[in-house]
Structure formats: C-alpha cells, structure tokens
Amino acid sequence: MKFLNRIGKNFSRAKLTAAVLAGAASFSLGLGAANAAEMDIDLDEAIQLALENNRTIKQSIASREAAYWAVRQARRQSGLTVGLSMQANAIGGLYYRSYEHKRLFSNDVTLTLPLYAGGKLKEGRVYARYGLNAADLNLENQLQTVRRQVTNYYFNVLQCQNLITVDEENVNTLTEHLRNVNAQFRAGTVAKSDVLASEVRLANAKQSLVTAQNNYDVAVATLCNYILLPADTVLNPQDRLTYNPYNLNLQDCTAYALENRPDALAADYAVKQAESQKRSAKAGFRPSVNAVASGGIDGDKPFSDNLHYNSLTAGISATWNVFDSGLTSAQVHEAEAAVVRAQETAALTYENVQLEVQSALLTLRAAEKNIETTKVTIASAEEDYKIAQVRYAAGVGTNLDVMDASDKLTQAKTNYYNALYTYNTAKASLDKAMGIPVGIDVTRYVAAEQTGKNADKAREESAITASSADRPETSEVAPVVKVNLDDAQPITAESGTGE
C-alpha cells in the first residue's frame, strides 16, 4: 500500500499496532472488555488504518493488478510466437528396411509473427488499456468509499459517546430529584405516589443509559472491525463532533462532482471499452496475415550429431473467412448492444451523481438549521426544568411537571447531538458524492491519459503526494484477526486453537 496518501497528521501505524499488541488496559464503558487493549485514536488515524488494512481496498488493488497484466498480455499478442514440437517413433517395415535404427526422432520449430488481423490486435490493446484506466478510477472510488465509511463509523462512536453523556446527566438529575421527593415525603408534604413515580422514571433512565453504553461498545467494535483491529480493542476517540459551516452551493458541488467522480469517469471508460470491442468484432470481416517460418530436424536420437534437416519453409500466410454462417455479423450486433448498455449505465451513473450531491447537501442544510434550533431549545428546556423544580419545592407544581420537564430537557439535548451527528455524516457523504480525492486527482489522471500517457505515468502526474504515484501491487493476504478470550493479544487464524 505504498501509494496511499497519509491523511492529516504525521501518523505511524507502528504506534497503533504496538498499542494494540500491548494489551495493557482494563477500561470499558460496557460489558466484557476487561482484558482488552486500549488505545487513543483520532479520525485521521482511523482513516489511515482503514486505507492500509481494509480488505475491499485490497480487492480493488488485486483487480487493478489483473488489469495491468491484461495490458501486458494484449501487447504480446502482436509479438513473435515460437512453437516447438517433438516426436519419437518406432520404425520398421519395407520402407525403413535400409535404415540402421529402429527409432526416429523429429523436431519441428515454427515461428509466427502477426502482420495484420483486421484491427483485432490493436483493439485488444486499446480494450485492455481502457480496462486498466477504469481499474485505477475504481480503486480511487473505493478509497473514497472507505474514507466515508470509516468517518461515519468514527462519528457514530462520538455520537454514542454524546448520548451516554446525555443519559448520565438524566440519571443524575432524576436521582437528585428522587432524593428531594423522598425528603419531602418524610416531611409529609408529598404523597407516596410521587416517590413511586420518581423511582419508575429513574429506573427507565438507567435502562436507557445501559442501552446507550451497549450502543457505544457495538459502535467501537464495528469501527475496529472495519480498520482491521481486534473487535475487543477499547478505543478512546480524541475528537468531538463540532459544527463547521459549509459555504458551497448546489451548483458548485454538482459541477465539481461531474468532473471528479471516479466511478462516473470509470463508466466513460467502460463505454470506450465497449466501442473497442465493437471494432474488434468487425475485424472478423477482414483477412488476417501472418509471417510464418518452420523447419524440422530428424535423427536417430533426440540430441546427437547424426541430425539432418528434413524441411525449411518461410513465407506469408493469409486467411479470410468469406462465409461463416453469419457468426461475425452476430458478434458485431452483440457488441453494438453492449455499447448501448454501457452508455445507459454511464448516463445513469451521472444522474445518480447529481442526485447524491443534492441529497447530501439538502441533508446537511437541514441538519445545520436543526443545530441552531436545538441550541435554543436546550436553553429553554433548562430554564423550564428549573422553574418546575422551584414550583414543586414550593408546593404549587406537581411531580409530573418536574419529570416532564426533565424528559424534555433530555430530548432537547438528544436532538442537538442528533443534528450535529447528521450534519457531520452528511458532510462526509457530500465529500464522497463530490469525489474529493484520496489517492489521485482523477481529472488530471484523465487528462494525462488522453494525451497518450499510460496508466502508470497518469498516476504519477495525478498523484496527491509522491507516495500516491506508486503502482498499486497486491500483497500477501493478512490472516483473519481473532479475539483470544484468554489473552489480551490478538491471534491469527493460523495460530489459533479453534473455536
């Protein structure tokens, strides 16, 4: 993964790996992580770990490498082919009665060089080249997808953390209120029903807190799984959900997306591939010409001095299917239909790009408005709760008024954090919808390719950093990371003891 751009801070993956393997901490917000490793992590580090470890990215790299070798294969279709055949025969009878030996070995060599194939060889190279370009863009699209997904998972951890805080505050508030109700009950100023109602409301709040803590643990485990850390790793997020205004309008975002979305540009290359395939099919109407040279060597042993040439020919071989029962015509029509299918797919992709940008931006704007609204609501709810407490203490308000005010305050805080979470995840979705680059600038890549540069040169010219210009190469598949219930350190499938 040398080509990947390190995002944000100058961060060393070795630091995180060492932290995970240390397994020294015993911290948990929920159940069952007493011996898990603990580590601090921020969003940039989480993204970098995902870019380096995520298996879907590695699958895309493998697809890109397959396309790379397909280009090499297509180029060699036009090269010289050398064929060697050997035969060993037992001989006898009248024809060979004067021959001193009972065995005959023959060795034939054939050299073939394609001279003309009606354009089929050329189109094979063009098809493979466009396939490699599309693979580069699909890889960039996968990098962007992983960045968005890990961002969403990380923000979900932060959101669950915020909701734990809200529920803890609610539990503390209701605990204090129950203490006051009990004091007034002992003084004889309130009924037993107030105590019971307060106890029930506190119990419900505690259940909500347990659920929030469990949601947090699940969110952390999900993030760990996505960035290929042991699922029981205890992460300590170093960020907080914040609101940073976003000033671009729909027209600007859409225009940028139509020029930079890697999957849309990859769909254009799929159209070019289909058109190349159509031209290749039409080559069946034309002749093919090869330069051919062949020779044979006979002898009584496979390798000996007693060898002699039995034939040596060189010339031009031409073939032309003047009638093939309509096979070539059918192949051309099939290729034409494939072109239309690819064009429709590309058109649909561009339409979906516009929809994704608009949806993400509308969601972002709505969340932005809700952030401002819920800020005001929280202030009002806090004031209302204070008033309800004072009225209840003075005997002019009811216990139900206090608990309702507490619920409204809790709901107002929840709504605020929900709006903040929605805003940040919508921003991540908008970045993905617009095609904000991770490894390569796709517009520069396409421009370089259109000037005749091969895929590796186009990567160099469009790389975000020097490391992004490296040709992606597959590596050994990382073993499955398992959680060892008896040991804090992760074990691999190879070294594990089984279920």
C-alpha positions as CSV (number, residue, x, y, z in Angstrom):
1,M,0.0,0.0,0.0
2,K,2.9,2.4,-0.6
3,F,0.9,4.5,-3.0
4,L,-1.7,5.6,-0.4
5,N,-1.6,9.2,0.8
6,R,-1.2,9.7,4.5
7,I,-4.0,11.9,5.6
8,G,-3.8,14.6,8.2
9,K,-1.2,14.1,10.9
10,N,2.2,12.5,10.5
11,F,1.0,9.3,12.0
12,S,2.9,6.0,12.4
13,R,0.8,2.8,12.1
14,A,3.5,1.0,14.1
15,K,2.4,3.1,17.1
16,L,-1.1,1.8,16.8
17,T,0.0,-1.7,16.3
18,A,2.2,-1.6,19.4
19,A,-0.7,-0.2,21.4
20,V,-3.0,-2.9,20.3
21,L,-0.5,-5.7,21.0
22,A,0.4,-4.3,24.4
23,G,-3.0,-5.2,25.8
24,A,-2.3,-3.3,29.0
25,A,-5.6,-1.5,29.7
26,S,-8.7,-2.6,31.5
27,F,-11.2,0.1,30.6
28,S,-14.8,-0.4,29.4
29,L,-18.0,1.5,29.1
30,G,-19.9,-1.7,28.8
31,L,-19.7,-5.4,29.4
32,G,-16.9,-7.9,28.8
33,A,-13.8,-5.9,27.8
34,A,-11.8,-6.2,31.0
35,N,-8.7,-7.5,29.3
36,A,-8.9,-5.7,26.0
37,A,-6.2,-3.5,24.6
38,E,-6.8,0.3,24.9
39,M,-5.6,2.9,22.5
40,D,-6.2,6.6,21.7
41,I,-7.2,7.3,18.2
42,D,-8.4,10.3,16.2
43,L,-10.3,10.5,12.9
44,D,-7.1,10.9,10.7
45,E,-5.6,7.8,12.3
46,A,-8.7,5.8,11.9
47,I,-8.9,6.7,8.2
48,Q,-5.2,5.9,7.6
49,L,-5.6,2.5,9.3
50,A,-8.7,1.8,7.1
51,L,-6.8,2.8,3.9
52,E,-4.0,0.5,4.8
53,N,-5.9,-2.5,6.1
54,N,-9.4,-2.5,4.6
55,R,-10.0,-5.7,2.6
56,T,-12.3,-4.1,0.0
57,I,-9.4,-1.8,-1.0
58,K,-7.1,-4.8,-1.3
59,Q,-9.7,-6.4,-3.5
60,S,-9.7,-3.3,-5.7
61,I,-5.9,-3.4,-5.9
62,A,-6.0,-7.0,-7.0
63,S,-8.5,-6.1,-9.7
64,R,-6.2,-3.3,-10.8
65,E,-3.2,-5.6,-10.9
66,A,-5.2,-8.1,-13.0
67,A,-6.0,-5.3,-15.5
68,Y,-2.3,-4.3,-15.5
69,W,-1.3,-7.8,-16.6
70,A,-4.1,-7.9,-19.1
71,V,-2.5,-4.9,-20.9
72,R,0.8,-6.8,-21.0
73,Q,-1.0,-9.8,-22.4
74,A,-2.7,-7.8,-25.1
75,R,0.7,-6.3,-26.2
76,R,2.3,-9.7,-26.5
77,Q,-0.5,-10.9,-28.9
78,S,1.4,-8.9,-31.6
79,G,4.8,-10.4,-30.9
80,L,6.7,-13.3,-32.3
81,T,5.5,-16.8,-31.3
82,V,7.9,-19.7,-31.3
83,G,6.4,-23.2,-31.3
84,L,8.4,-26.4,-30.7
85,S,7.1,-29.9,-31.2
86,M,9.0,-33.2,-30.7
87,Q,8.0,-36.7,-31.8
88,A,9.6,-40.1,-31.0
89,N,8.6,-43.0,-33.3
90,A,9.4,-46.7,-33.5
91,I,10.0,-47.6,-37.2
92,G,10.1,-50.7,-39.3
93,G,8.8,-52.3,-42.4
94,L,9.9,-52.3,-46.1
95,Y,10.1,-48.5,-46.3
96,Y,12.7,-48.3,-43.5
97,R,14.5,-51.6,-44.2
98,S,17.7,-49.8,-45.2
99,Y,17.6,-47.6,-42.1
100,E,20.1,-48.7,-39.5
101,H,18.0,-47.7,-36.5
102,K,14.6,-48.8,-35.1
103,R,13.7,-45.3,-33.8
104,L,13.2,-41.9,-35.4
105,F,13.1,-38.6,-33.6
106,S,11.7,-35.5,-35.3
107,N,11.9,-31.9,-34.0
108,D,9.8,-29.1,-35.6
109,V,10.1,-25.4,-35.0
110,T,7.5,-22.9,-36.1
111,L,7.9,-19.1,-35.9
112,T,4.8,-16.9,-36.4
113,L,4.6,-13.2,-36.5
114,P,1.1,-11.5,-36.9
115,L,1.3,-8.8,-39.6
116,Y,-2.4,-7.9,-39.9
117,A,-5.5,-9.0,-38.2
118,G,-8.1,-6.6,-39.4
119,G,-7.6,-4.4,-36.4
120,K,-8.3,-7.1,-33.8
121,L,-4.9,-7.0,-32.2
122,K,-4.9,-3.2,-32.0
123,E,-8.3,-3.1,-30.4
124,G,-7.3,-5.8,-28.0
125,R,-4.6,-3.4,-26.7
126,V,-7.0,-0.5,-26.6
127,Y,-9.6,-2.5,-24.7
128,A,-7.0,-3.6,-22.1
129,R,-5.6,-0.1,-21.8
130,Y,-9.1,1.3,-21.0
131,G,-9.7,-1.5,-18.6
132,L,-6.6,-0.5,-16.6
133,N,-7.7,3.1,-16.6
134,A,-11.1,2.1,-15.3
135,A,-9.5,-0.1,-12.7
136,D,-7.4,2.9,-11.5
137,L,-10.6,5.0,-11.1
138,N,-12.5,2.2,-9.5
139,L,-9.7,1.9,-6.9
140,E,-9.8,5.6,-6.2
141,N,-13.6,5.3,-5.8
142,Q,-13.1,2.5,-3.3
143,L,-10.6,4.6,-1.4
144,Q,-13.1,7.4,-1.2
145,T,-15.9,5.0,-0.2
146,V,-13.7,3.6,2.7
147,R,-12.9,7.1,3.9
148,R,-16.5,8.0,4.1
149,Q,-17.5,4.7,5.8
150,V,-14.8,4.9,8.4
151,T,-15.7,8.5,9.0
152,N,-19.3,7.5,9.6
153,Y,-18.3,4.7,11.9
154,Y,-16.0,7.1,13.8
155,F,-18.7,9.7,14.1
156,N,-21.1,7.1,15.3
157,V,-18.7,6.3,18.1
158,L,-18.7,10.0,19.0
159,Q,-22.4,10.2,18.8
160,C,-22.9,7.2,21.1
161,Q,-20.4,8.9,23.5
162,N,-22.5,12.0,23.5
163,L,-25.8,10.1,24.1
164,I,-24.1,8.4,27.1
165,T,-23.4,11.8,28.5
166,V,-27.0,12.9,28.0
167,D,-28.3,9.7,29.7
168,E,-25.9,10.0,32.5
169,E,-27.0,13.6,33.1
170,N,-30.6,12.5,33.1
171,V,-29.9,9.7,35.6
172,N,-28.1,12.2,37.9
173,T,-30.9,14.7,37.6
174,L,-33.6,12.1,38.4
175,T,-31.5,10.7,41.2
176,E,-31.3,14.1,42.8
177,H,-35.0,14.7,42.2
178,L,-35.8,11.4,43.9
179,R,-33.7,12.4,46.8
180,N,-35.7,15.6,47.2
181,V,-39.0,13.8,46.8
182,N,-38.1,11.3,49.5
183,A,-37.1,14.2,51.8
184,Q,-40.5,15.8,51.2
185,F,-42.3,12.5,51.7
186,R,-40.6,12.0,55.0
187,A,-41.7,15.5,55.9
188,G,-45.3,14.6,54.9
189,T,-45.6,17.3,52.2
190,V,-46.0,14.9,49.2
191,A,-47.8,11.6,48.6
192,K,-46.2,8.2,48.2
193,S,-47.3,8.1,44.6
194,D,-44.7,10.9,43.9
195,V,-41.9,8.7,45.2
196,L,-43.1,5.7,43.2
197,A,-43.4,7.7,40.0
198,S,-39.9,9.2,40.5
199,E,-38.5,5.7,41.1
200,V,-40.0,4.3,37.9
201,R,-38.8,7.3,35.9
202,L,-35.3,6.8,37.3
203,A,-35.3,3.1,36.5
204,N,-36.3,3.9,32.9
205,A,-33.5,6.4,32.7
206,K,-31.0,3.8,33.9
207,Q,-32.2,1.3,31.3
208,S,-31.7,4.0,28.6
209,L,-28.2,4.5,29.9
210,V,-27.4,0.8,29.7
211,T,-28.7,0.8,26.1
212,A,-26.5,3.8,25.3
213,Q,-23.5,2.1,26.7
214,N,-24.1,-1.0,24.7
215,N,-24.6,1.0,21.6
216,Y,-21.2,2.6,22.2
217,D,-19.5,-0.7,22.6
218,V,-21.1,-2.0,19.4
219,A,-20.0,1.1,17.6
220,V,-16.4,0.7,18.7
221,A,-16.4,-2.9,17.8
222,T,-17.8,-2.1,14.3
223,L,-15.1,0.6,13.8
224,C,-12.4,-1.8,15.0
225,N,-13.6,-4.5,12.6
226,Y,-13.6,-2.1,9.6
227,I,-10.0,-0.9,10.3
228,L,-8.8,-4.5,11.0
229,L,-8.2,-4.2,14.7
230,P,-9.3,-6.9,17.2
231,A,-13.0,-6.4,17.9
232,D,-12.4,-6.1,21.6
233,T,-10.0,-3.2,21.3
234,V,-11.0,-0.3,23.5
235,L,-10.7,2.9,21.6
236,N,-10.5,6.3,23.1
237,P,-11.6,8.9,20.5
238,Q,-9.7,12.1,20.6
239,D,-12.2,14.2,18.6
240,R,-15.6,15.7,19.3
241,L,-18.5,16.4,17.0
242,T,-18.4,20.0,16.0
243,Y,-20.2,22.4,13.7
244,N,-18.1,24.0,10.9
245,P,-20.1,26.0,8.4
246,Y,-20.1,24.8,4.8
247,N,-20.5,27.6,2.2
248,L,-20.6,25.9,-1.2
249,N,-23.8,25.9,-3.1
250,L,-25.5,23.1,-5.0
251,Q,-24.3,24.3,-8.4
252,D,-20.7,24.4,-7.4
253,C,-20.9,21.0,-5.7
254,T,-22.6,19.4,-8.6
255,A,-20.2,20.9,-11.2
256,Y,-17.3,19.6,-9.2
257,A,-18.8,16.1,-8.8
258,L,-19.5,15.7,-12.6
259,E,-15.8,16.4,-13.3
260,N,-14.3,14.5,-10.4
261,R,-16.4,11.4,-9.5
262,P,-14.1,8.5,-10.3
263,D,-16.9,6.0,-10.7
264,A,-18.6,8.2,-13.3
265,L,-15.4,8.6,-15.3
266,A,-14.8,4.9,-15.0
267,A,-18.2,4.4,-16.6
268,D,-17.0,6.5,-19.5
269,Y,-14.0,4.1,-19.9
270,A,-16.4,1.2,-19.9
271,V,-18.2,2.9,-22.9
272,K,-14.8,3.2,-24.6
273,Q,-14.1,-0.5,-23.9
274,A,-17.5,-1.5,-25.4
275,E,-16.8,0.6,-28.5
276,S,-13.4,-1.0,-28.8
277,Q,-15.0,-4.4,-28.5
278,K,-17.4,-3.5,-31.3
279,R,-14.5,-2.5,-33.6
280,S,-12.7,-5.8,-32.7
281,A,-15.8,-7.8,-33.7
282,K,-15.9,-6.1,-37.1
283,A,-12.3,-7.3,-37.7
284,G,-13.9,-10.7,-38.4
285,F,-15.0,-9.3,-41.8
286,R,-11.3,-8.7,-42.7
287,P,-8.4,-11.1,-43.5
288,S,-5.6,-11.9,-41.2
289,V,-2.0,-12.1,-42.4
290,N,0.9,-13.8,-40.6
291,A,4.6,-14.3,-41.4
292,V,5.5,-17.9,-40.8
293,A,8.7,-19.8,-40.8
294,S,9.1,-23.5,-40.0
295,G,11.7,-26.2,-40.1
296,G,12.2,-29.8,-39.0
297,I,15.2,-31.8,-37.8
298,D,15.3,-35.6,-37.8
299,G,17.7,-38.1,-36.2
300,D,18.0,-41.5,-34.6
301,K,18.4,-39.9,-31.2
302,P,16.8,-36.8,-29.6
303,F,20.1,-35.0,-29.4
304,S,23.1,-36.3,-31.4
305,D,25.5,-35.4,-34.2
306,N,23.6,-37.5,-36.7
307,L,20.8,-34.9,-37.4
308,H,19.6,-33.6,-40.7
309,Y,17.1,-31.0,-41.9
310,N,14.0,-32.5,-43.4
311,S,12.3,-29.2,-44.3
312,L,12.7,-25.5,-44.0
313,T,10.0,-23.0,-45.2
314,A,9.3,-19.3,-44.8
315,G,6.6,-17.1,-46.2
316,I,3.3,-15.3,-45.7
317,S,0.1,-16.9,-44.5
318,A,-3.2,-15.2,-45.2
319,T,-6.7,-16.3,-44.1
320,W,-10.1,-14.8,-44.7
321,N,-13.5,-16.1,-43.6
322,V,-15.5,-15.3,-46.7
323,F,-18.5,-17.1,-45.2
324,D,-19.1,-18.0,-41.5
325,S,-22.9,-18.5,-41.4
326,G,-23.4,-15.0,-40.0
327,L,-21.2,-15.6,-36.9
328,T,-19.2,-12.4,-37.3
329,S,-22.4,-10.4,-38.0
330,A,-24.0,-11.7,-34.9
331,Q,-20.9,-10.8,-32.8
332,V,-21.0,-7.3,-34.2
333,H,-24.7,-6.9,-33.3
334,E,-23.9,-8.2,-29.8
335,A,-21.1,-5.7,-29.4
336,E,-23.4,-2.9,-30.6
337,A,-25.9,-3.8,-27.9
338,A,-23.1,-3.8,-25.3
339,V,-22.2,-0.3,-26.4
340,V,-25.8,0.9,-25.8
341,R,-25.8,-0.9,-22.4
342,A,-22.5,0.8,-21.3
343,Q,-23.8,4.2,-22.5
344,E,-27.0,3.8,-20.5
345,T,-25.0,2.8,-17.5
346,A,-22.8,5.8,-17.8
347,A,-25.8,8.1,-18.2
348,L,-27.4,6.6,-15.1
349,T,-24.2,7.0,-13.1
350,Y,-24.0,10.7,-13.9
351,E,-27.7,11.2,-13.0
352,N,-27.1,9.3,-9.7
353,V,-24.1,11.5,-9.0
354,Q,-26.2,14.6,-9.2
355,L,-28.9,13.1,-7.0
356,E,-26.3,12.0,-4.4
357,V,-24.8,15.5,-4.3
358,Q,-28.2,17.1,-3.9
359,S,-29.4,14.7,-1.3
360,A,-26.3,15.0,0.8
361,L,-26.3,18.8,0.6
362,L,-30.0,19.0,1.5
363,T,-29.5,16.8,4.5
364,L,-26.5,18.9,5.5
365,R,-28.5,22.1,5.3
366,A,-31.5,20.7,7.2
367,A,-29.1,19.5,10.0
368,E,-27.5,22.9,10.0
369,K,-30.8,24.5,10.7
370,N,-31.7,22.0,13.4
371,I,-28.4,22.6,15.2
372,E,-29.3,26.3,15.6
373,T,-32.9,25.4,16.6
374,T,-31.9,22.8,19.2
375,K,-29.4,25.1,20.8
376,V,-32.2,27.5,21.6
377,T,-34.5,24.6,22.7
378,I,-31.9,23.3,25.2
379,A,-31.7,26.7,26.8
380,S,-35.5,26.9,27.1
381,A,-35.7,23.4,28.4
382,E,-33.1,24.0,31.1
383,E,-35.0,27.1,32.2
384,D,-38.3,25.2,32.2
385,Y,-36.8,22.4,34.3
386,K,-35.5,24.9,36.9
387,I,-38.9,26.6,37.1
388,A,-40.6,23.2,37.5
389,Q,-38.3,22.3,40.4
390,V,-38.9,25.6,42.2
391,R,-42.7,25.2,41.8
392,Y,-42.6,21.7,43.1
393,A,-40.5,22.6,46.1
394,A,-42.9,25.4,46.8
395,G,-45.9,23.1,46.6
396,V,-47.5,24.8,43.7
397,G,-46.2,22.4,41.0
398,T,-46.6,18.6,40.5
399,N,-44.1,15.9,40.4
400,L,-45.2,15.1,36.9
401,D,-44.3,18.6,35.8
402,V,-40.7,18.1,37.0
403,M,-40.3,14.7,35.3
404,D,-41.9,16.0,32.1
405,A,-39.5,19.0,32.1
406,S,-36.6,16.6,32.7
407,D,-37.7,14.4,29.7
408,K,-38.0,17.5,27.5
409,L,-34.5,18.6,28.5
410,T,-33.1,15.2,27.8
411,Q,-34.9,15.1,24.4
412,A,-33.6,18.6,23.5
413,K,-30.0,17.5,24.2
414,T,-30.5,14.3,22.2
415,N,-32.0,16.3,19.3
416,Y,-29.0,18.6,19.3
417,Y,-26.5,15.8,19.2
418,N,-28.5,14.0,16.5
419,A,-28.5,17.2,14.4
420,L,-24.7,17.5,15.0
421,Y,-24.1,13.9,14.0
422,T,-26.3,14.2,10.9
423,Y,-24.5,17.3,9.8
424,N,-21.1,15.8,10.1
425,T,-22.1,12.5,8.4
426,A,-23.8,14.5,5.6
427,K,-20.6,16.4,5.1
428,A,-18.7,13.1,4.8
429,S,-21.3,11.9,2.3
430,L,-21.1,15.1,0.4
431,D,-17.3,14.7,0.1
432,K,-17.8,11.2,-1.3
433,A,-20.6,12.4,-3.7
434,M,-18.3,15.2,-5.0
435,G,-15.3,12.9,-5.4
436,I,-12.9,14.7,-3.1
437,P,-9.7,12.8,-3.9
438,V,-7.8,10.4,-1.6
439,G,-5.0,9.0,-3.8
440,I,-5.2,10.6,-7.2
441,D,-6.8,13.7,-8.8
442,V,-9.0,12.0,-11.4
443,T,-9.3,15.0,-13.7
444,R,-5.5,15.2,-14.0
445,Y,-5.4,11.4,-14.5
446,V,-7.9,11.5,-17.4
447,A,-6.2,14.5,-18.9
448,A,-2.8,12.7,-18.8
449,E,-4.4,9.5,-20.3
450,Q,-5.9,11.5,-23.1
451,T,-2.5,12.8,-24.1
452,G,-1.3,9.3,-24.6
453,K,0.3,8.6,-21.2
454,N,0.0,5.1,-19.9
455,A,-1.7,4.3,-16.6
456,D,1.5,4.4,-14.5
457,K,2.5,7.8,-16.0
458,A,-1.0,9.1,-15.5
459,R,-0.9,8.1,-11.8
460,E,2.4,9.9,-11.4
461,E,1.0,13.1,-12.9
462,S,-2.2,13.0,-10.9
463,A,-0.9,11.7,-7.5
464,I,-1.9,13.7,-4.5
465,T,1.5,13.0,-2.9
466,A,4.7,11.2,-4.1
467,S,3.6,8.0,-2.3
468,S,0.3,8.0,-4.2
469,A,2.2,7.7,-7.5
470,D,3.5,4.2,-6.7
471,R,1.9,1.4,-8.8
472,P,-0.5,-0.5,-6.5
473,E,0.6,-4.1,-6.0
474,T,-1.1,-6.9,-4.3
475,S,0.5,-8.3,-1.1
476,E,0.1,-11.4,0.9
477,V,-3.4,-11.7,2.4
478,A,-3.4,-10.7,6.0
479,P,-4.7,-13.5,8.3
480,V,-8.1,-13.2,10.0
481,V,-7.7,-11.3,13.3
482,K,-9.5,-13.1,16.1
483,V,-10.2,-12.2,19.7
484,N,-8.4,-14.5,22.1
485,L,-10.7,-14.8,25.2
486,D,-7.8,-16.0,27.4
487,D,-5.2,-13.5,26.2
488,A,-5.3,-9.7,25.6
489,Q,-3.3,-10.1,22.4
490,P,-4.9,-10.8,19.0
491,I,-4.3,-14.2,17.5
492,T,-4.4,-15.1,13.8
493,A,-6.4,-17.9,12.2
494,E,-3.2,-19.8,11.6
495,S,-2.1,-19.7,15.2
496,G,-5.5,-20.0,16.8
497,T,-6.6,-23.0,18.7
498,G,-10.1,-23.1,17.1
499,E,-13.5,-22.3,18.4
